[in-house]
Amino acid sequence: MSLKNAYREKMEAQLDEQRARLDLLKAKAKRAVAEGKILAYEELADADQKLDALKAKLNKIGDAGGDAWQEMKSGVEKAWDELSASCKKAAQKFKDEH
């Protein structure tokens, strides 16, 4: 074997090592994206539950008579704030993903 061939084999082996490292980094990146999607979908599910809770509170206000709806107003406003925050978090997770 000549020195030239040995050098070429060494460089090919180093290229193979770098290819393996690059493939590992690509796999880690794919996993990170998938994990980000999972978190975003979990945030969407949370926002969806809060939306349903808010709808239920609004229905109760519609059925409430007299001053009872005034007492429920703060609960509805709190539910609205929670829903808005949850939607913003979900949107941010999808935005961060891209």
Buried (B, 14 or more C-beta within 10 A) or exposed (E): EEEEEEEEEEEEEEEEEEEEEEEEEEEEEEEEEEEBEEBBEEBBEBBBEBBEBBEEBBEBBEEBEEEEBEEBEEBBEEBBEBBEEBBEBBBEBBEEBE
